[in-house]
């Protein structure tokens, strides 16, 4: 596999990217809690606050993603994937045993530990995938982030619909899938996902466009399955077979790359390295960002790195821009997680007996937000130097509107809310990933990314564990088993209002960050434009 990684045609990095897509298809299991939370609540006799704190424990696993960030520069990618696969197998495997009632319900603190393990498993998978692919495709970080984060968004719908088609939404079967499928996929990805020395290709945009199109087809296919109601056994099996074919479709890109490379130069044996290309690449990219020209080492040491240069986490933490990005990210993902973690109880409160469609809708529209924002923000950055944080600002406003709609509890408001929250959450996640790399560099990106996603457990604790849990319990009535329940629009109304206000605060912070970083994005714009002009001149000379 190392031979492919060193292939001058770029085959290695495209093989790695496709396997990264497959890993992302199964690494969104952290967003599926609503599919089995009601089973845990009834089996363990939990109040809503206790159940929400279980979901917080799941998200606290993300905080230990710092370990994955530190390991990303010290351990090989296959080992990072292996750690994530084993953690997921243990964490979700234990929950499966409980929900299947193969063992008695574990003590509350032990369940928290196993949910934490399951949550942490995805940080190892995501770190391995994002760090490797962002380094392999340095000049197309927006599309890379959008596609990879888009497939994470789809993963919840993929798992939910597969379980619905094969196991009739049985929560025990669902947890068994969460335990086994990621372990199998990560084991396969260990063979192909490596950092590749191949240089950038002007045709990359075409390949990204093809993978984008395949992802949209998958999303529409899943959406059609969700909206067409109940299905018979034969239709469900046919749905699963077609879905697996669609998920395998991105493999056509590296196959095409290999065929194209051989047809152009059939005498080049696979595994040969084109040294001039590598030398040219090394000269062209002396630093991780290649955007801001650094001063002398002595001057840089006195003032610290400028925005756009490589930062250590300590250097980044001293900047105002880092904390603006961090807090605005909290306002978006924290409130979004509160909805995802409580979707089961929100649906029941409004009279829906089956909430799987809302979980799936949030996932699918989250995909559209992720994959669309990555490519669109890249396009407008290249065209008019539009700062990426402006897209985050737009998503915060729309998300606030979504929470107001859900607070009104009009007929169909949960459908509208799940679409809007999914879409805006997807934009927030996908745009923030390349933004962090552009402002603080790629050298320490693995750790920087995992510091940023500390907002997931923090936001889950503040908005889901405390806000939603306490306000729900204040409105709920006790049940015979020791738990509680609440039915009616009043159960979550105040929660939605407070989260709408938080999104408006995030909007203001994102606008401020866009104003503060406009010069950096102007430099990135000129850099991309000059490279495109130089490439065009070389083509004419050729």
Buried (B, 14 or more C-beta within 10 A) or exposed (E): EEEBBBBBBBBBBBBBBBBBBBBBBBBBBBBBBBBBBBBBBEBBEBBBBBBBBBBBBBBBBBBBBBBBBBBBEEBBBBBBBBBBBBBBBBBBBBBBBBBBEEEEBBEEEEBBBBBBBBBBBBBBBBBBBBBBBBBBBBBBBBBBBBBBBBBBBBBBBBBBBBBBBBBEBBBBBBBBBBBBBBBEBBEEBBEBBBBBBBBBBEEBBEBBEBBBEBBBEBBEBBBEBBEEEEBEEEEBEEBBEEBEEBBEBBBBBBEEBBEBBBEEEEEBEBEBEBEEBBEEBEEBBEBBBBBBEBBEEEEEEEEBBBBBBBBBBEBBEEBEBBBBBBBBBBBBBBBBBBBBBBBBBBBBBBEBEEBBBBBBBBBBBBBBBBBBBBBBBBBBBBEEBBBBBBBBBBBBBBBBBBBBBBBEBEEEBBEBBBBBBBBBBBBBBBBBBBBBBBBBBBBBBBBBBBBBBBBBBBBBBBBBBBBBBEBBBEBBEEEEEEBBBBEEBEBBBBBBEBBBEBBEBBBBBBBBBBEBBBBBBBBBBEBBEEBEEEEEEEEEEE
